[in-house]
C-alpha cells in the first residue's frame, strides 16, 4: 500500500491534507482487517476521500469452465474497491445494494485494476461507481454500489499515533 501520511497526527487546519490523512488511516485499518481481499491477492494502490484504486492478478483458481475469470471473483474485486472508497471518511459504511455489468472477460495471468469513485454522498447513503480494467485499459466491468453509513467509526481520531490500525482492533463508537 503506497500511502502518503499514514503515520503521525492529523494535519490540523489544512482540510485537504486532513481528509487525505483520514482516508489513508481508514484504509490501513480496513486492509488490516480484510482477510478476504488479502487472501485473494488484492492490493490497495491508492486512496483518497471517496476514492480507492486496487489491483489483482487473475490466478488459475479463479478460472471457470470457459477458461475465463469467474464472475463472482470480479464482483468480489469490485466490491472490495467499493468498500474501501466508501469507508475513506472514517465512518463505517456497508453495502446496501450493488449492480454489475460484465463487459469483457478477464483471462488467466492478467493484472486487473479497479477504481472506485463516489458519485453521490448523503448523510446516510452514498452511490459509488467502480470500473475494472485490464492492463491494456480495456474496461471489463462496470459496478455501482449503494452504501449505508452506520453510527460507528473505524478508528478514534483523538488516539495517539500507533494506537489503532491493528488487525485485532474493533470499531470505536
C-alpha positions as CSV (number, residue, x, y, z in Angstrom):
1,X,0.0,0.0,0.0
2,X,1.6,3.3,-1.1
3,X,0.1,5.7,1.5
4,X,1.5,9.2,2.0
5,X,0.8,10.4,5.5
6,X,-0.3,7.3,7.4
7,X,1.9,8.0,10.5
8,X,1.5,10.9,12.8
9,X,-1.3,13.1,13.9
10,X,-3.9,14.7,11.7
11,X,-2.6,17.8,9.9
12,X,-4.9,20.2,11.7
13,X,-6.2,23.3,9.7
14,X,-5.3,22.0,6.3
15,X,-8.6,20.4,5.4
16,X,-7.4,18.7,2.2
17,X,-4.5,17.1,3.9
18,X,-6.6,16.1,6.8
19,X,-9.2,14.5,4.5
20,X,-6.3,12.5,2.8
21,X,-4.9,11.6,6.2
22,X,-8.3,10.3,7.3
23,X,-8.7,8.3,4.1
24,X,-5.3,6.7,4.4
25,X,-5.8,5.9,8.1
26,X,-9.2,4.4,7.4
27,X,-7.8,2.3,4.5
28,X,-5.0,1.0,6.8
29,X,-7.5,-0.1,9.4
30,X,-9.8,-1.7,6.8
31,X,-7.0,-3.5,5.0
32,X,-5.5,-5.0,8.2
33,X,-9.0,-6.5,8.9
34,X,-9.9,-7.5,5.3
35,X,-8.8,-11.1,5.2
36,X,-10.9,-11.8,2.1
37,X,-9.1,-9.2,0.0
38,X,-5.7,-10.2,1.4
39,X,-6.2,-13.9,0.6
40,X,-7.3,-13.1,-3.0
41,X,-4.1,-11.2,-3.5
42,X,-5.9,-7.8,-3.8
43,X,-3.6,-4.9,-3.2
44,X,-4.5,-1.3,-2.3
45,X,-2.7,1.0,-4.6
46,X,-4.1,4.4,-3.7
47,X,-6.9,6.0,-1.7
48,X,-8.3,9.5,-1.2
49,X,-11.6,10.9,0.1
50,X,-14.3,8.8,-1.7
51,X,-11.7,7.1,-3.9
52,X,-9.8,3.8,-4.0
53,X,-7.6,2.0,-6.6
54,X,-6.9,-1.7,-6.1
55,X,-5.0,-4.3,-8.2
56,X,-5.4,-8.0,-8.5
57,X,-3.9,-10.8,-10.7
58,X,-6.1,-13.5,-12.3
59,X,-4.9,-16.8,-10.9
60,X,-5.7,-20.4,-12.0
61,X,-8.0,-20.9,-9.0
62,X,-10.3,-18.1,-10.4
63,X,-10.8,-19.6,-13.8
64,X,-14.2,-21.1,-14.6
65,X,-15.3,-23.8,-17.1
66,X,-15.0,-21.3,-20.1
67,X,-11.3,-20.7,-19.2
68,X,-12.1,-17.1,-18.2
69,X,-12.2,-15.5,-14.7
70,X,-15.4,-16.4,-12.8
71,X,-17.8,-13.5,-12.5
72,X,-18.0,-13.9,-8.7
73,X,-14.3,-13.0,-8.4
74,X,-14.9,-9.9,-10.5
75,X,-17.8,-8.9,-8.3
76,X,-15.7,-9.5,-5.1
77,X,-12.9,-7.4,-6.5
78,X,-15.3,-4.5,-7.4
79,X,-17.0,-4.9,-4.0
80,X,-13.6,-4.5,-2.3
81,X,-12.8,-1.3,-4.1
82,X,-16.3,0.0,-3.4
83,X,-15.8,-0.8,0.3
84,X,-12.5,1.0,0.6
85,X,-13.8,4.1,-1.2
86,X,-17.0,4.5,0.9
87,X,-15.1,4.0,4.2
88,X,-12.4,6.7,3.5
89,X,-14.3,9.2,5.7
90,X,-13.7,7.3,8.9
91,X,-17.4,6.4,9.1
92,X,-18.3,2.7,8.9
93,X,-20.2,2.1,5.7
94,X,-21.6,-1.2,4.5
95,X,-23.0,-2.2,1.1
96,X,-26.8,-1.9,0.8
97,X,-27.0,-2.9,-2.9
98,X,-24.9,-3.4,-6.0
99,X,-25.3,-3.9,-9.7
100,X,-22.7,-5.2,-12.0
101,X,-22.3,-5.4,-15.8
102,X,-19.7,-7.7,-17.3
103,X,-18.4,-6.1,-20.5
104,X,-15.5,-8.4,-21.4
105,X,-13.8,-11.5,-20.0
106,X,-10.7,-11.5,-17.8
107,X,-8.1,-14.1,-18.6
108,X,-5.5,-16.1,-16.7
109,X,-2.5,-14.0,-15.8
110,X,-4.0,-10.6,-16.4
111,X,-3.4,-7.9,-13.8
112,X,-6.7,-6.0,-13.2
113,X,-7.2,-2.6,-11.8
114,X,-10.4,-1.5,-10.0
115,X,-11.1,2.2,-9.4
116,X,-14.0,3.2,-7.2
117,X,-15.3,6.8,-7.0
118,X,-18.0,8.4,-5.0
119,X,-20.8,9.8,-7.3
120,X,-23.2,11.0,-4.6
121,X,-22.7,11.1,-0.8
122,X,-25.5,11.9,1.5
123,X,-25.8,11.9,5.3
124,X,-26.6,8.1,5.5
125,X,-26.2,6.7,2.0
126,X,-23.8,7.0,-1.0
127,X,-23.5,5.9,-4.6
128,X,-20.1,4.7,-5.8
129,X,-19.1,3.6,-9.3
130,X,-16.3,1.0,-9.9
131,X,-14.6,0.3,-13.2
132,X,-12.4,-2.7,-13.6
133,X,-9.8,-2.6,-16.4
134,X,-7.1,-4.9,-17.7
135,X,-3.5,-3.9,-18.4
136,X,-4.5,-2.5,-21.8
137,X,-7.0,-0.2,-20.2
138,X,-9.9,-2.3,-21.6
139,X,-13.0,-1.9,-19.5
140,X,-14.1,-5.3,-18.2
141,X,-16.7,-4.5,-15.6
142,X,-18.9,-1.6,-14.5
143,X,-20.2,-1.8,-10.9
144,X,-22.4,0.5,-9.0
145,X,-22.8,0.2,-5.2
146,X,-25.0,1.9,-2.7
147,X,-23.6,2.3,0.7
148,X,-25.3,2.7,4.1
149,X,-23.5,4.6,6.9
150,X,-23.6,3.2,10.4
151,X,-23.1,5.2,13.6
152,X,-19.5,3.9,14.1
153,X,-16.0,5.0,13.2
154,X,-13.1,2.8,12.0
155,X,-10.7,4.5,14.5
156,X,-10.6,7.1,17.2
157,X,-9.1,10.2,15.7
158,X,-8.0,11.5,19.0
159,X,-6.0,8.4,19.9
160,X,-2.2,8.8,19.7
161,X,-0.5,7.5,16.6
162,X,0.2,3.8,16.7
163,X,-2.8,3.0,18.9
164,X,-5.1,1.9,16.1
165,X,-4.9,0.1,12.8
166,X,-4.1,-3.3,14.0
167,X,-6.0,-6.4,12.8
168,X,-7.4,-7.0,16.3
169,X,-8.8,-3.6,16.9
170,X,-12.6,-3.2,17.0
171,X,-14.5,-0.2,15.6
172,X,-14.9,2.6,18.1
173,X,-18.3,4.3,18.7
